[in-house]
Every structure is written in C-alpha cells, then in structure tokens.
Amino acid sequence: MRPGARIDYDAPLVQGLEQHIWLQSGELTITMETQSWTLQAGDCLRFHLSGRSSFQAHAEGGARYILVVCKP
C-alpha cells in the first residue's frame, strides 16, 4: 500500500472470511470494529471478518504484505 493509504470495508463480502496477513515491510494498522493491531515488518495476523474493517498504511513508508484469504 502506498504511504498513508487507507482501505475501509463496511462489511466483508463473505461473512466469517478468514485472512492471514504477513507484513513484509513498513507498518500497517488493521482495525476491526473497535479493536486495532499495528503490524511491523515480520509480523503476521490471522483473523475472521464479520463487520467493519480498515487497513491503514504508515504515512511515511507505506506497507508491503502478503495476504492469504480462506473461505469459511
């Protein structure tokens, strides 16, 4: 993602969609409803989507990541 880029979703396309994200470089903040995680290079996070979510790249360095999506 480009520096400062933000992606917002009101709801997942598939309820309960499982995602695994592995941050390669930069910094990425993932927010789901009221909970947030900030990932640094080398961090990974597994989660199931069920409501609102957003992905925000760091304003200076952006974020490069690998995303694996699994249908429930």
VMD Tcl script that builds the backbone (N, CA, C; Angstrom):
set m [mol new atoms 216]
animate dup $m
set s [atomselect $m all]
$s set {name element resname resid chain x y z} {
  {N N MET 1 A 0.847 -1.171 0.000}
  {CA C MET 1 A 0.000 0.000 0.000}
  {C C MET 1 A 0.891 1.232 0.000}
  {N N ARG 2 A 0.432 2.238 -0.678}
  {CA C ARG 2 A 1.176 3.497 -0.712}
  {C C ARG 2 A 1.166 4.163 0.663}
  {N N PRO 3 A 2.168 4.982 0.946}
  {CA C PRO 3 A 2.208 5.672 2.234}
  {C C PRO 3 A 0.907 6.438 2.509}
  {N N GLY 4 A 0.349 6.226 3.693}
  {CA C GLY 4 A -0.865 6.917 4.106}
  {C C GLY 4 A -2.158 6.370 3.531}
  {N N ALA 5 A -2.079 5.372 2.651}
  {CA C ALA 5 A -3.297 4.817 2.036}
  {C C ALA 5 A -4.164 4.140 3.096}
  {N N ARG 6 A -5.470 4.204 2.874}
  {CA C ARG 6 A -6.429 3.581 3.789}
  {C C ARG 6 A -7.509 2.899 2.961}
  {N N ILE 7 A -7.867 1.685 3.380}
  {CA C ILE 7 A -8.947 0.935 2.740}
  {C C ILE 7 A -9.977 0.638 3.821}
  {N N ASP 8 A -11.239 0.983 3.567}
  {CA C ASP 8 A -12.324 0.740 4.520}
  {C C ASP 8 A -13.355 -0.193 3.907}
  {N N TYR 9 A -13.847 -1.130 4.720}
  {CA C TYR 9 A -14.915 -2.034 4.309}
  {C C TYR 9 A -16.044 -1.927 5.329}
  {N N ASP 10 A -17.271 -1.733 4.858}
  {CA C ASP 10 A -18.421 -1.695 5.763}
  {C C ASP 10 A -18.768 -3.082 6.277}
  {N N ALA 11 A -18.536 -4.086 5.435}
  {CA C ALA 11 A -18.817 -5.476 5.792}
  {C C ALA 11 A -18.024 -6.373 4.846}
  {N N PRO 12 A -17.692 -7.589 5.275}
  {CA C PRO 12 A -16.969 -8.495 4.385}
  {C C PRO 12 A -17.882 -9.001 3.270}
  {N N LEU 13 A -17.281 -9.332 2.139}
  {CA C LEU 13 A -18.065 -9.912 1.044}
  {C C LEU 13 A -18.627 -11.267 1.439}
  {N N VAL 14 A -17.863 -12.004 2.244}
  {CA C VAL 14 A -18.286 -13.304 2.758}
  {C C VAL 14 A -18.157 -13.248 4.279}
  {N N GLN 15 A -19.252 -13.442 4.993}
  {CA C GLN 15 A -19.232 -13.385 6.455}
  {C C GLN 15 A -18.321 -14.475 7.012}
  {N N GLY 16 A -17.462 -14.128 7.968}
  {CA C GLY 16 A -16.562 -15.097 8.579}
  {C C GLY 16 A -15.328 -15.413 7.753}
  {N N LEU 17 A -15.086 -14.632 6.707}
  {CA C LEU 17 A -13.927 -14.840 5.843}
  {C C LEU 17 A -12.654 -14.815 6.683}
  {N N GLU 18 A -11.803 -15.827 6.511}
  {CA C GLU 18 A -10.553 -15.909 7.264}
  {C C GLU 18 A -9.419 -15.304 6.446}
  {N N GLN 19 A -8.619 -14.462 7.080}
  {CA C GLN 19 A -7.481 -13.851 6.400}
  {C C GLN 19 A -6.228 -14.018 7.249}
  {N N HIS 20 A -5.116 -14.224 6.554}
  {CA C HIS 20 A -3.795 -14.287 7.173}
  {C C HIS 20 A -2.976 -13.211 6.477}
  {N N ILE 21 A -2.424 -12.281 7.233}
  {CA C ILE 21 A -1.632 -11.211 6.634}
  {C C ILE 21 A -0.232 -11.235 7.247}
  {N N TRP 22 A 0.782 -11.170 6.385}
  {CA C TRP 22 A 2.180 -11.204 6.800}
  {C C TRP 22 A 2.828 -9.947 6.255}
  {N N LEU 23 A 3.244 -9.065 7.138}
  {CA C LEU 23 A 3.812 -7.789 6.725}
  {C C LEU 23 A 5.277 -7.964 6.340}
  {N N GLN 24 A 5.596 -7.611 5.108}
  {CA C GLN 24 A 6.956 -7.731 4.581}
  {C C GLN 24 A 7.801 -6.505 4.911}
  {N N SER 25 A 7.208 -5.310 4.792}
  {CA C SER 25 A 7.937 -4.075 5.104}
  {C C SER 25 A 6.943 -2.980 5.457}
  {N N GLY 26 A 7.438 -1.968 6.162}
  {CA C GLY 26 A 6.600 -0.837 6.537}
  {C C GLY 26 A 5.820 -1.095 7.811}
  {N N GLU 27 A 4.685 -0.421 7.909}
  {CA C GLU 27 A 3.822 -0.525 9.085}
  {C C GLU 27 A 2.372 -0.468 8.620}
  {N N LEU 28 A 1.520 -1.307 9.208}
  {CA C LEU 28 A 0.121 -1.397 8.806}
  {C C LEU 28 A -0.746 -1.520 10.047}
  {N N THR 29 A -1.781 -0.689 10.136}
  {CA C THR 29 A -2.741 -0.794 11.229}
  {C C THR 29 A -4.030 -1.382 10.677}
  {N N ILE 30 A -4.472 -2.456 11.311}
  {CA C ILE 30 A -5.709 -3.140 10.928}
  {C C ILE 30 A -6.711 -2.914 12.054}
  {N N THR 31 A -7.904 -2.439 11.694}
  {CA C THR 31 A -8.950 -2.192 12.679}
  {C C THR 31 A -10.186 -2.987 12.291}
  {N N MET 32 A -10.734 -3.711 13.277}
  {CA C MET 32 A -11.986 -4.438 13.090}
  {C C MET 32 A -12.924 -4.031 14.208}
  {N N GLU 33 A -14.014 -3.372 13.816}
  {CA C GLU 33 A -14.960 -2.819 14.780}
  {C C GLU 33 A -14.208 -1.893 15.739}
  {N N THR 34 A -13.999 -2.291 17.000}
  {CA C THR 34 A -13.351 -1.416 17.982}
  {C C THR 34 A -11.946 -1.874 18.363}
  {N N GLN 35 A -11.443 -2.921 17.739}
  {CA C GLN 35 A -10.128 -3.465 18.067}
  {C C GLN 35 A -9.128 -3.158 16.959}
  {N N SER 36 A -7.891 -2.785 17.335}
  {CA C SER 36 A -6.859 -2.444 16.348}
  {C C SER 36 A -5.558 -3.164 16.648}
  {N N TRP 37 A -4.812 -3.464 15.586}
  {CA C TRP 37 A -3.483 -4.051 15.673}
  {C C TRP 37 A -2.575 -3.276 14.737}
  {N N THR 38 A -1.375 -2.952 15.204}
  {CA C THR 38 A -0.389 -2.307 14.346}
  {C C THR 38 A 0.732 -3.304 14.103}
  {N N LEU 39 A 0.923 -3.652 12.840}
  {CA C LEU 39 A 1.932 -4.635 12.455}
  {C C LEU 39 A 3.191 -3.951 11.954}
  {N N GLN 40 A 4.334 -4.534 12.299}
  {CA C GLN 40 A 5.641 -4.099 11.818}
  {C C GLN 40 A 6.171 -5.198 10.890}
  {N N ALA 41 A 7.215 -4.889 10.132}
  {CA C ALA 41 A 7.811 -5.877 9.224}
  {C C ALA 41 A 8.108 -7.175 9.976}
  {N N GLY 42 A 7.672 -8.295 9.402}
  {CA C GLY 42 A 7.869 -9.609 10.001}
  {C C GLY 42 A 6.689 -10.097 10.818}
  {N N ASP 43 A 5.779 -9.205 11.219}
  {CA C ASP 43 A 4.601 -9.597 11.996}
  {C C ASP 43 A 3.572 -10.267 11.092}
  {N N CYS 44 A 2.760 -11.128 11.712}
  {CA C CYS 44 A 1.639 -11.721 10.978}
  {C C CYS 44 A 0.409 -11.702 11.887}
  {N N LEU 45 A -0.756 -11.750 11.260}
  {CA C LEU 45 A -2.019 -11.704 11.990}
  {C C LEU 45 A -3.030 -12.566 11.247}
  {N N ARG 46 A -3.765 -13.373 12.001}
  {CA C ARG 46 A -4.845 -14.199 11.442}
  {C C ARG 46 A -6.142 -13.713 12.074}
  {N N PHE 47 A -7.186 -13.555 11.245}
  {CA C PHE 47 A -8.454 -13.065 11.770}
  {C C PHE 47 A -9.600 -13.498 10.872}
  {N N HIS 48 A -10.823 -13.434 11.426}
  {CA C HIS 48 A -12.055 -13.701 10.691}
  {C C HIS 48 A -12.819 -12.382 10.584}
  {N N LEU 49 A -13.252 -12.050 9.394}
  {CA C LEU 49 A -14.004 -10.814 9.183}
  {C C LEU 49 A -15.487 -11.037 9.444}
  {N N SER 50 A -16.085 -10.106 10.197}
  {CA C SER 50 A -17.521 -10.229 10.447}
  {C C SER 50 A -18.237 -8.886 10.448}
  {N N GLY 51 A -17.508 -7.799 10.449}
  {CA C GLY 51 A -18.126 -6.474 10.471}
  {C C GLY 51 A -17.253 -5.471 9.743}
  {N N ARG 52 A -17.291 -4.223 10.203}
  {CA C ARG 52 A -16.459 -3.165 9.602}
  {C C ARG 52 A -14.985 -3.461 9.827}
  {N N SER 53 A -14.176 -3.097 8.833}
  {CA C SER 53 A -12.729 -3.235 8.971}
  {C C SER 53 A -12.036 -2.162 8.148}
  {N N SER 54 A -10.788 -1.863 8.548}
  {CA C SER 54 A -9.993 -0.907 7.784}
  {C C SER 54 A -8.525 -1.300 7.847}
  {N N PHE 55 A -7.805 -0.896 6.813}
  {CA C PHE 55 A -6.378 -1.159 6.685}
  {C C PHE 55 A -5.716 0.178 6.379}
  {N N GLN 56 A -4.787 0.614 7.237}
  {CA C GLN 56 A -4.141 1.922 7.105}
  {C C GLN 56 A -2.631 1.729 7.064}
  {N N ALA 57 A -2.009 2.139 5.946}
  {CA C ALA 57 A -0.556 2.072 5.814}
  {C C ALA 57 A 0.084 3.261 6.521}
  {N N HIS 58 A 1.281 3.058 7.033}
  {CA C HIS 58 A 2.029 4.124 7.700}
  {C C HIS 58 A 2.222 5.292 6.745}
  {N N ALA 59 A 2.138 6.498 7.266}
  {CA C ALA 59 A 2.189 7.708 6.438}
  {C C ALA 59 A 3.522 7.903 5.726}
  {N N GLU 60 A 4.606 7.366 6.266}
  {CA C GLU 60 A 5.913 7.609 5.658}
  {C C GLU 60 A 6.384 6.470 4.770}
  {N N GLY 61 A 6.296 5.235 5.250}
  {CA C GLY 61 A 6.887 4.135 4.493}
  {C C GLY 61 A 5.908 3.233 3.778}
  {N N GLY 62 A 4.613 3.438 3.981}
  {CA C GLY 62 A 3.634 2.552 3.368}
  {C C GLY 62 A 3.694 1.164 3.994}
  {N N ALA 63 A 3.213 0.163 3.264}
  {CA C ALA 63 A 3.204 -1.212 3.756}
  {C C ALA 63 A 3.201 -2.175 2.571}
  {N N ARG 64 A 4.000 -3.223 2.700}
  {CA C ARG 64 A 4.015 -4.282 1.688}
  {C C ARG 64 A 3.740 -5.581 2.439}
  {N N TYR 65 A 2.752 -6.346 1.964}
  {CA C TYR 65 A 2.340 -7.531 2.708}
  {C C TYR 65 A 1.875 -8.639 1.776}
  {N N ILE 66 A 1.806 -9.836 2.349}
  {CA C ILE 66 A 1.235 -11.000 1.673}
  {C C ILE 66 A -0.074 -11.298 2.390}
  {N N LEU 67 A -1.140 -11.496 1.620}
  {CA C LEU 67 A -2.459 -11.770 2.186}
  {C C LEU 67 A -2.974 -13.095 1.643}
  {N N VAL 68 A -3.364 -13.986 2.558}
  {CA C VAL 68 A -3.973 -15.262 2.187}
  {C C VAL 68 A -5.414 -15.217 2.673}
  {N N VAL 69 A -6.354 -15.516 1.781}
  {CA C VAL 69 A -7.779 -15.471 2.099}
  {C C VAL 69 A -8.349 -16.881 1.993}
  {N N CYS 70 A -9.093 -17.305 3.029}
  {CA C CYS 70 A -9.700 -18.636 3.067}
  {C C CYS 70 A -11.204 -18.488 3.264}
  {N N LYS 71 A -11.975 -19.104 2.384}
  {CA C LYS 71 A -13.429 -19.090 2.561}
  {C C LYS 71 A -13.801 -19.952 3.756}
  {N N PRO 72 A -14.847 -19.535 4.500}
  {CA C PRO 72 A -15.267 -20.330 5.670}
  {C C PRO 72 A -15.911 -21.641 5.248}
}
mol reanalyze $m
mol bondsrecalc $m
mol representation Tube
mol addrep $m
